[in-house]
Amino acid sequence: MGAGAIGSVIGGMLALHGHRVILVGRRSHMDEISNRGLHISGIWGEHTINNLIAMTQPPKEYPDIIFLCTKSFDTLDAARQMLSMIGPDTVIVPVQNGLGNIETLSGIVGEEKIVGAIAIFGSVMRSPAIVKVTVIASEVLIGEIDGSFTQRVGDIVNMLNNAAIPTKASDNILRDIWHKVLYNIALNPLSALFQVSYGHIADNPDTRWLIEQMISEAFQVAEATGVDLGMDSPEDYLEILWNKQLPPTRVHLSSMLQDINLGKKTEIDHINGAIVELGARYGIATPYNNAVVRMVKAKEKLIASEL
């Protein structure tokens, strides 16, 4: 559901390995997939998948699993559209950026239907029906919201691994979602603003300094909201970012940059903007995240007016 670059890769790899998969996405992309199949290239090999069912509206059936891959600002509408295809045993796995998606989904479909997930692999849509997997920073993580290990978590982990998507179970998926948000806070907006890859951001002392300020604010907000990030300080996370997460993704151009260049709305409100919103709620100043949010929104408007 929401078969853009990430959703198409997940669905395509599952279909390639024998699963019946329905993609729900934009008409131009779905029409091309129906006509000539989905072509996946990049670090997970070269594949053309011809057994996908491509649709522009949710199907009138109950799937076993719904991978929700829409942009965060579309979560509420997508949840409402999905209601007609959620059966007694249907599991919803949101594979999305930002904060608040699980809470939004829970309000519509019920928390018991949801298994949390994060994906830190990068993909781009070259053109309709053509996607490329560019980088991977870590395995896809799958976990119950309460941290328990269940049969359905194990089944989803095994299914994705068997489809050549590196995956492991998480015993604290809410913390892991926050960790991915930290990664996105640091890299996505600056890649979009400066039109460069993650590596260029890491190599520039001025952008590194700005990242340090934004991550420090995010840690203060997390502490105020009661979230345990499992680290003692922002510096602990920054060490992971610079030395583990960033090196394998140096060449990646953020999805936010891709959206900016296409004149699309970005997810900034659900990433850095979520830190600003939570900071205001708990009385934590977030001037650096706030400034970056405003710059990204200004760039959205400028680029869209030129297209």
Beta strands, then each sheet from edge to edge (+ up, - down):
strand 1: 22-24
strand 2: 38-42
strand 3: 47-49
strand 4: 53-55
strand 5: 65-68
strand 6: 91-94
strand 7: 116-118
strand 8: 121-127
strand 9: 130-136
strand 10: 140-143
strand 11: 167-169
sheet 1: 1+ 4+
sheet 2: 3+ 2- 9- 8+
sheet 3: 5+ 6+
sheet 4: 7+ 10- 11-
end
